[in-house]
Amino acid sequence: MSRVGLVLRLACLALAFAVIWPPHLVVLRVLKRPSGFVPMLFHRVFLWLFSVRVTQTGTPPAPDEPALVLANHVSWLDIIAIGSLRPLSFVAKSEIAGWPVIGHLAVLQRTLFIDRARRGATATVSAAMGHRLAGGELVVLFAEGTTGDGTRLLPFRSSLVGAARAALQAEGERGRVRLQPLAITYPKRNGMPVVRSERAEIAWYGDMELAPHLATFVQGGPIDVHIVWGAPILFEADSDRKVATAAAEAEVRRAIQGVVTGRAGREPAASPAPASNLGTMGGLSAA
């Protein structure tokens, strides 16, 4: 992409922001109402401008069905790709709130920020998660807790999963929640399969500097993103959070492997399986 082309795209993105975000801010701050359609529209404009094509397979939750989405995390681009699909909100580390531009966008996305260094932060965020889930919303949690290099899946953390159930019970309306595994992969760039040596151009992890990474991203050409909605898990009052989280991790791993082998989307959609039954499925245990 030429420098002129980049400047034109950024100008179009800024114009889109100037047009659609002020009304969204009024809805959030003045009318006190959640609105996920404006962030979704903004994400779609970004994807169009920078030639990012998103495809999805599997069966997502129904539009009015609440779910806690447990996803793997590869890049900052994950948020834009997932956010372009439907209205939803994210859980993210508190440091992001202070980042220029990105932090402001995250606030407008109604992101729930968790300060991992502060005692009691999990309880505060889980209560907010429970309130949103009880209201029929979709909340996305990157369950690895950080970004990976795109070649391997890090262990999923279970603390917020159990806390979300407790928060739901406190709401007094729902005693169960759908855990929705979601796998995000970047299989192709410029129409060709992405090889291991190219993953650093997409994945953003460790101590990588954001500015050079973004420069590499815009110069690299069109990207294909594949999102797989895995088999859902019904998380109830007697469910073991570690078992349920391990089941979600296994489902995301299976979905990623399906994309790699070209088998994604070939299996029939599954109904939510009770997490209480997962201890005897797939070799999972509550350890």
Backbone hydrogen bonds in HBPLUS format (Angstrom, degrees):
<---DONOR---> <-ACCEPTOR-->    atom                        ^
c    i                          cat <-CA-CA->   ^        H-A-AA   ^      H-
h    n   atom  resd res      DA  || num        DHA   H-A  angle D-A-AA Bond
n    s   type  num  typ     dist DA aas  dist angle  dist       angle   num
A0006-LEU N   A0002-SER O   2.92 MM   4  6.23 154.3  1.99 149.9 156.8     1
A0007-VAL N   A0003-ARG O   2.96 MM   4  6.18 161.4  1.99 147.9 152.7     2
A0008-LEU N   A0004-VAL O   2.95 MM   4  6.19 160.3  1.99 152.2 157.4     3
A0009-ARG N   A0005-GLY O   3.03 MM   4  6.22 157.7  2.08 145.6 151.4     4
A0010-LEU N   A0006-LEU O   2.92 MM   4  6.14 162.8  1.95 154.0 158.8     5
A0011-ALA N   A0007-VAL O   2.92 MM   4  6.08 150.5  2.00 145.0 153.4     6
A0012-CYS N   A0008-LEU O   2.98 MM   4  6.24 154.0  2.05 146.0 152.5     7
A0013-LEU N   A0009-ARG O   2.91 MM   4  6.17 153.0  1.98 146.6 154.5     8
A0014-ALA N   A0010-LEU O   2.88 MM   4  6.10 156.3  1.94 145.6 151.9     9
A0015-LEU N   A0011-ALA O   2.93 MM   4  6.14 151.3  2.01 143.8 151.8    10
A0016-ALA N   A0012-CYS O   2.93 MM   4  6.17 157.5  1.98 145.8 151.6    11
A0017-PHE N   A0013-LEU O   2.95 MM   4  6.21 155.1  2.01 145.9 152.9    12
A0018-ALA N   A0014-ALA O   2.91 MM   4  6.16 158.2  1.96 146.6 152.4    13
A0019-VAL N   A0015-LEU O   3.03 MM   4  6.26 140.8  2.19 144.6 154.6    14
A0020-ILE N   A0016-ALA O   3.00 MM   4  6.13 171.5  2.01 157.9 159.3    15
A0021-TRP N   A0017-PHE O   3.04 MM   4  5.50 158.8  2.09 143.8 148.6    16
A0024-HIS N   A0021-TRP O   3.00 MM   3  4.93 112.7  2.47  98.0 115.2    17
A0025-LEU N   A0021-TRP O   2.83 MM   4  6.08 152.8  1.91 159.9 168.2    18
A0026-VAL N   A0022-PRO O   3.06 MM   4  6.35 151.7  2.14 149.2 156.4    19
A0027-VAL N   A0023-PRO O   3.06 MM   4  6.37 156.4  2.12 147.0 152.6    20
A0028-LEU N   A0024-HIS O   3.01 MM   4  6.31 156.0  2.06 148.2 154.6    21
A0029-ARG N   A0025-LEU O   2.81 MM   4  5.85 174.6  1.81 156.9 158.8    22
A0030-VAL N   A0026-VAL O   2.84 MM   4  5.10 147.5  1.95 130.4 141.1    23
A0031-LEU N   A0026-VAL O   3.10 MM   5  6.55 158.1  2.15 152.9 159.5    24
A0033-ARG N   A0027-VAL O   2.99 MM   6  5.69 177.8  1.99 149.8 150.3    25
A0040-MET N   A0036-GLY O   3.30 MM   4  6.36 157.3  2.35 139.2 145.8    26
A0041-LEU N   A0037-PHE O   2.94 MM   4  6.15 154.3  2.01 146.7 153.1    27
A0042-PHE N   A0038-VAL O   2.96 MM   4  6.23 160.6  2.00 156.2 161.2    28
A0043-HIS N   A0039-PRO O   2.93 MM   4  6.16 161.8  1.97 154.2 158.5    29
A0044-ARG N   A0040-MET O   3.10 MM   4  6.33 153.0  2.17 143.7 150.9    30
A0045-VAL N   A0041-LEU O   3.01 MM   4  6.33 148.8  2.11 147.4 155.8    31
A0046-PHE N   A0042-PHE O   3.06 MM   4  6.38 159.7  2.10 151.1 156.0    32
A0047-LEU N   A0043-HIS O   2.97 MM   4  6.27 165.0  2.00 152.5 156.1    33
A0048-TRP N   A0044-ARG O   3.00 MM   4  6.15 156.9  2.05 144.6 150.7    34
A0049-LEU N   A0045-VAL O   2.94 MM   4  6.14 162.9  1.97 153.3 157.8    35
A0050-PHE N   A0046-PHE O   3.00 MM   4  6.17 155.9  2.06 155.5 161.3    36
A0052-VAL N   A0047-LEU O   2.89 MM   5  4.78 174.4  1.90 144.4 146.3    37
A0051-SER N   A0048-TRP O   3.49 MM   3  5.28 170.4  2.50 102.2 103.0    38
A0223-ILE N   A0051-SER O   3.03 MM 172  6.55 149.5  2.12 148.0 157.5    39
A0053-ARG N   A0223-ILE O   2.84 MM 170  6.25 161.6  1.87 168.1 170.9    40
A0225-VAL N   A0053-ARG O   2.76 MM 172  6.00 168.5  1.77 165.1 164.4    41
A0055-THR N   A0225-VAL O   2.91 MM 170  6.30 160.8  1.95 164.2 169.8    42
A0227-ILE N   A0055-THR O   2.84 MM 172  6.19 165.5  1.86 156.4 161.3    43
A0057-THR N   A0227-ILE O   2.93 MM 170  6.48 146.7  2.04 154.7 165.3    44
A0229-TRP N   A0057-THR O   2.91 MM 172  6.25 171.6  1.92 152.0 152.6    45
A0065-GLU N   A0062-ALA O   2.93 MM   3  5.08 167.7  1.94 117.9 120.9    46
A0067-ALA N   A0137-GLU O   3.32 MM  70  6.89 147.5  2.44 139.6 144.0    47
A0139-VAL N   A0067-ALA O   3.10 MM  72  6.49 166.9  2.12 166.9 171.1    48
A0068-LEU N   A0178-ARG O   2.89 MM 110  6.26 155.6  1.95 160.3 168.4    49
A0180-GLN N   A0068-LEU O   2.93 MM 112  5.98 165.7  1.95 136.4 140.6    50
A0069-VAL N   A0139-VAL O   2.77 MM  70  5.99 161.4  1.80 159.0 163.9    51
A0141-LEU N   A0069-VAL O   2.75 MM  72  5.86 172.7  1.76 166.1 167.6    52
A0070-LEU N   A0180-GLN O   2.96 MM 110  5.94 149.1  2.05 124.7 134.3    53
A0182-LEU N   A0070-LEU O   2.97 MM 112  5.97 148.3  2.07 146.8 141.7    54
A0071-ALA N   A0141-LEU O   3.06 MM  70  6.28 164.9  2.08 150.2 154.9    55
A0143-ALA N   A0071-ALA O   3.05 MM  72  5.91 127.9  2.33 144.0 159.0    56
A0148-GLY N   A0073-HIS O   2.91 MM  75  6.28 153.4  1.98 150.7 154.5    57
A0204-TRP N   A0074-VAL O   3.06 MM 130  6.52 156.7  2.12 144.5 149.0    58
A0078-ASP N   A0075-SER O   3.05 MM   3  5.45 156.9  2.10 107.8 114.6    59
A0079-ILE N   A0076-TRP O   3.27 MM   3  5.95 137.7  2.46 113.7 120.3    60
A0081-ALA N   A0077-LEU O   2.94 MM   4  6.16 166.2  1.96 158.4 162.4    61
A0082-ILE N   A0078-ASP O   2.85 MM   4  5.97 175.6  1.85 158.8 160.3    62
A0083-GLY N   A0079-ILE O   2.84 MM   4  5.65 152.6  1.91 136.8 146.1    63
A0084-SER N   A0080-ILE O   3.06 MM   4  6.01 123.4  2.40 134.2 145.1    64
A0084-SER N   A0081-ALA O   3.35 MM   3  5.37 145.1  2.48  95.3 104.8    65
A0085-LEU N   A0082-ILE O   3.14 MM   3  5.67 163.8  2.17 115.8 120.8    66
A0089-SER N   A0138-LEU O   3.15 MM  49  6.59 150.3  2.24 151.0 159.9    67
A0140-VAL N   A0089-SER O   2.80 MM  51  6.14 164.7  1.82 155.2 160.3    68
A0112-LEU N   A0090-PHE O   2.79 MM  22  6.17 168.2  1.80 160.6 161.5    69
A0091-VAL N   A0140-VAL O   2.95 MM  49  6.28 132.4  2.18 172.5 169.9    70
A0092-ALA N   A0112-LEU O   2.89 MM  20  6.22 159.9  1.93 154.0 158.7    71
A0114-ILE N   A0092-ALA O   2.86 MM  22  6.21 152.6  1.94 154.0 162.7    72
A0096-ILE N   A0093-LYS O   3.22 MM   3  6.10 153.0  2.30 122.7 127.4    73
A0094-SER N   A0114-ILE O   2.96 MM  20  5.09 141.8  2.10 132.2 126.2    74
A0097-ALA N   A0094-SER O   3.10 MM   3  5.67 142.3  2.25 113.6 122.4    75
A0098-GLY N   A0095-GLU O   3.12 MM   3  5.74 152.0  2.20 114.8 121.8    76
A0099-TRP N   A0096-ILE O   3.04 MM   3  5.26 164.2  2.07 111.9 117.1    77
A0103-GLY N   A0099-TRP O   2.96 MM   4  4.66 142.6  2.10 119.8 128.5    78
A0102-ILE N   A0100-PRO O   2.49 MM   2  5.56 137.7  1.66 117.3 101.8    79
A0105-LEU N   A0101-VAL O   2.94 MM   4  6.23 158.6  1.99 154.8 161.1    80
A0106-ALA N   A0102-ILE O   2.89 MM   4  6.11 151.7  1.97 147.1 155.3    81
A0107-VAL N   A0103-GLY O   3.06 MM   4  6.34 148.9  2.16 143.5 151.1    82
A0108-LEU N   A0104-HIS O   3.09 MM   4  6.40 159.9  2.13 148.2 153.1    83
A0109-GLN N   A0105-LEU O   2.98 MM   4  6.21 128.8  2.25 138.3 152.4    84
A0111-THR N   A0106-ALA O   3.06 MM   5  5.50 161.6  2.10 158.2 158.9    85
A0110-ARG N   A0107-VAL O   2.91 MM   3  5.11 157.3  1.96 109.5 115.4    86
A0118-ARG N   A0115-ASP O   3.08 MM   3  5.57 163.0  2.11 115.6 121.0    87
A0121-ALA N   A0118-ARG O   3.20 MM   3  5.64 156.2  2.25 133.0 132.1    88
A0124-THR N   A0120-GLY O   3.21 MM   4  6.50 157.1  2.26 148.5 154.3    89
A0125-VAL N   A0121-ALA O   2.99 MM   4  6.22 170.3  2.00 158.4 160.2    90
A0126-SER N   A0122-THR O   2.83 MM   4  5.89 159.9  1.87 149.6 156.2    91
A0127-ALA N   A0123-ALA O   3.04 MM   4  6.12 149.0  2.14 140.8 148.0    92
A0128-ALA N   A0124-THR O   3.24 MM   4  6.56 155.3  2.31 143.2 149.2    93
A0129-MET N   A0125-VAL O   2.85 MM   4  6.13 153.1  1.92 149.8 158.3    94
A0130-GLY N   A0126-SER O   2.83 MM   4  6.00 160.6  1.86 147.0 152.0    95
A0131-HIS N   A0127-ALA O   3.02 MM   4  6.25 150.9  2.10 143.0 150.5    96
A0132-ARG N   A0128-ALA O   3.09 MM   4  6.36 158.7  2.14 146.8 151.7    97
A0133-LEU N   A0129-MET O   2.86 MM   4  6.10 163.2  1.89 157.3 162.5    98
A0134-ALA N   A0130-GLY O   2.87 MM   4  5.95 157.3  1.92 144.5 151.1    99
A0135-GLY N   A0131-HIS O   3.11 MM   4  6.28 128.4  2.39 132.0 145.0   100
A0135-GLY N   A0132-ARG O   3.04 MM   3  4.95 130.8  2.30  91.7 105.7   101
A0137-GLU N   A0132-ARG O   3.03 MM   5  5.46 160.2  2.07 146.4 145.9   102
A0136-GLY N   A0133-LEU O   2.97 MM   3  5.16 162.0  2.01 111.1 114.0   103
A0145-GLY N   A0142-PHE O   3.06 MM   3  5.95 158.1  2.11 124.7 130.5   104
A0157-ARG N   A0143-ALA O   2.75 MM  14  5.52 161.6  1.79 148.6 150.9   105
A0161-VAL N   A0158-SER O   3.12 MM   3  5.24 129.0  2.39 100.6 114.6   106
A0162-GLY N   A0158-SER O   3.31 MM   4  6.64 162.3  2.34 165.0 165.5   107
A0163-ALA N   A0159-SER O   3.17 MM   4  6.35 157.6  2.22 145.0 151.9   108
A0164-ALA N   A0160-LEU O   2.92 MM   4  5.90 145.3  2.05 135.2 143.0   109
A0165-ARG N   A0161-VAL O   3.40 MM   4  6.74 150.2  2.49 142.4 148.7   110
A0166-ALA N   A0162-GLY O   3.26 MM   4  6.61 160.8  2.29 148.8 153.0   111
A0167-ALA N   A0163-ALA O   2.95 MM   4  6.20 153.8  2.02 147.6 155.2   112
A0168-LEU N   A0164-ALA O   2.93 MM   4  6.15 151.6  2.01 145.2 152.8   113
A0169-GLN N   A0165-ARG O   3.00 MM   4  6.31 155.3  2.06 150.9 157.1   114
A0170-ALA N   A0166-ALA O   3.00 MM   4  6.26 147.0  2.11 141.6 150.8   115
A0171-GLU N   A0167-ALA O   3.06 MM   4  6.37 135.7  2.27 140.4 151.8   116
A0171-GLU N   A0168-LEU O   3.11 MM   3  5.10 128.9  2.38  93.6 107.1   117
A0172-GLY N   A0169-GLN O   3.09 MM   3  5.30 142.2  2.23 100.7 111.3   118
A0177-VAL N   A0235-PHE O   2.89 MM  58  5.25 150.9  1.98 143.4 153.1   119
A0235-PHE N   A0177-VAL O   2.86 MM  58  5.25 165.0  1.88 163.0 163.4   120
A0179-LEU N   A0233-ILE O   2.74 MM  54  4.97 173.4  1.74 164.1 162.4   121
A0233-ILE N   A0179-LEU O   2.86 MM  54  4.97 160.8  1.90 150.5 155.8   122
A0230-GLY N   A0181-PRO O   2.94 MM  49  5.06 156.2  2.00 135.2 140.2   123
A0183-ALA N   A0228-VAL O   2.95 MM  45  5.09 164.0  1.98 146.5 151.0   124
A0228-VAL N   A0183-ALA O   2.87 MM  45  5.09 162.0  1.90 149.6 155.6   125
A0185-THR N   A0226-HIS O   2.95 MM  41  5.28 159.2  1.99 150.3 157.1   126
A0226-HIS N   A0185-THR O   2.92 MM  41  5.28 166.1  1.94 144.2 148.9   127
A0194-VAL N   A0187-PRO O   2.85 MM   7  5.58 158.3  1.89 134.5 136.4   128
A0224-ASP N   A0188-LYS O   2.94 MM  36  5.17 167.7  1.96 148.5 145.1   129
A0189-ARG N   A0192-MET O   2.83 MM   3  5.39 157.7  1.88 154.4 157.6   130
A0192-MET N   A0189-ARG O   3.02 MM   3  5.39 167.0  2.04 115.8 118.3   131
A0190-ASN N   A0222-PRO O   2.86 MM  32  5.16 152.9  1.93 139.1 148.1   132
A0198-GLU N   A0195-VAL O   2.91 MM   3  5.48 151.7  1.99 117.6 126.5   133
A0199-ARG N   A0196-ARG O   3.17 MM   3  5.43 161.7  2.21 110.0 115.6   134
A0201-GLU N   A0198-GLU O   3.04 MM   3  5.64 155.3  2.10 114.9 122.4   135
A0202-ILE N   A0199-ARG O   2.95 MM   3  5.32 154.3  2.02 109.9 118.2   136
A0203-ALA N   A0199-ARG O   2.65 MM   4  5.70 158.4  1.69 174.6 177.4   137
A0208-MET N   A0205-TYR O   3.27 MM   3  6.02 162.7  2.30 135.7 140.9   138
A0213-HIS N   A0209-GLU O   3.40 MM   4  6.38 151.3  2.49 137.6 145.7   139
A0214-LEU N   A0210-LEU O   2.83 MM   4  6.08 156.2  1.89 159.1 165.6   140
A0215-ALA N   A0211-ALA O   3.04 MM   4  6.31 154.4  2.11 150.3 157.5   141
A0216-THR N   A0212-PRO O   3.01 MM   4  6.27 154.5  2.08 145.6 151.8   142
A0217-PHE N   A0213-HIS O   2.92 MM   4  6.17 150.6  2.00 144.8 153.8   143
A0218-VAL N   A0214-LEU O   3.04 MM   4  6.32 164.0  2.06 155.8 156.7   144
A0219-GLN N   A0215-ALA O   3.31 MM   4  6.42 138.7  2.49 137.5 147.6   145
A0220-GLY N   A0217-PHE O   3.24 MM   3  5.35 150.6  2.33 102.2 110.7   146
A0273-ALA N   A0232-PRO O   3.20 MM  41  6.55 161.0  2.24 134.4 132.6   147
A0234-LEU N   A0273-ALA O   2.70 MM  39  5.46 164.2  1.72 128.5 134.2   148
A0275-ALA N   A0234-LEU O   2.72 MM  41  5.54 161.8  1.75 156.7 150.1   149
A0239-SER N   A0236-GLU O   3.14 MM   3  5.23 165.2  2.16 109.4 113.1   150
A0244-ALA N   A0240-ASP O   2.94 MM   4  6.17 168.3  1.95 159.1 162.6   151
A0245-THR N   A0241-ARG O   2.87 MM   4  5.93 159.0  1.92 143.3 149.4   152
A0246-ALA N   A0242-LYS O   2.93 MM   4  6.00 157.3  1.98 142.1 148.6   153
A0247-ALA N   A0243-VAL O   2.91 MM   4  6.13 149.3  2.01 145.2 154.0   154
A0248-ALA N   A0244-ALA O   3.00 MM   4  6.30 151.8  2.08 144.9 152.2   155
A0249-GLU N   A0245-THR O   2.91 MM   4  6.19 157.3  1.96 148.8 155.2   156
A0250-ALA N   A0246-ALA O   2.92 MM   4  6.14 158.6  1.97 146.7 152.3   157
A0251-GLU N   A0247-ALA O   2.98 MM   4  6.19 148.2  2.08 142.3 151.0   158
A0252-VAL N   A0248-ALA O   2.94 MM   4  6.22 155.0  2.00 150.3 156.6   159
A0253-ARG N   A0249-GLU O   2.91 MM   4  6.13 159.2  1.95 149.9 156.1   160
A0254-ARG N   A0250-ALA O   2.94 MM   4  6.11 154.6  2.00 141.8 148.6   161
A0255-ALA N   A0251-GLU O   2.94 MM   4  6.13 154.4  2.00 143.2 150.3   162
A0256-ILE N   A0252-VAL O   2.91 MM   4  6.15 158.9  1.95 152.2 157.2   163
A0257-GLN N   A0253-ARG O   3.01 MM   4  6.23 161.7  2.05 147.4 152.5   164
A0258-GLY N   A0254-ARG O   2.89 MM   4  6.14 142.3  2.04 140.0 151.2   165
A0259-VAL N   A0255-ALA O   3.07 MM   4  6.45 145.7  2.19 145.9 153.6   166
A0259-VAL N   A0256-ILE O   3.14 MM   3  5.21 121.8  2.50  96.0 109.7   167
A0260-VAL N   A0256-ILE O   3.02 MM   4  6.34 162.9  2.05 152.5 157.0   168
A0261-THR N   A0257-GLN O   2.93 MM   4  6.11 154.2  2.00 148.7 155.0   169
A0262-GLY N   A0258-GLY O   2.95 MM   4  5.80 111.0  2.44 130.5 145.8   170
A0263-ARG N   A0258-GLY O   2.62 MM   5  4.62 136.9  1.80 148.0 151.7   171
A0264-ALA N   A0258-GLY O   3.03 MM   6  4.51 125.2  2.34 113.5 105.0   172
A0262-GLY N   A0259-VAL O   3.20 MM   3  5.00 148.9  2.30  95.0 104.3   173
A0266-ARG N   A0263-ARG O   3.27 MM   3  5.81 155.5  2.34 139.9 137.3   174
A0277-ASN N   A0274-PRO O   3.02 MM   3  5.61 160.3  2.05 115.6 121.6   175
A0278-LEU N   A0275-ALA O   3.10 MM   3  5.20 162.3  2.13 107.6 113.2   176
A0281-MET N   A0278-LEU O   3.06 MM   3  4.87 165.9  2.08 104.1 108.2   177
A0284-LEU N   A0281-MET O   3.17 MM   3  6.03 169.5  2.18 127.7 130.3   178
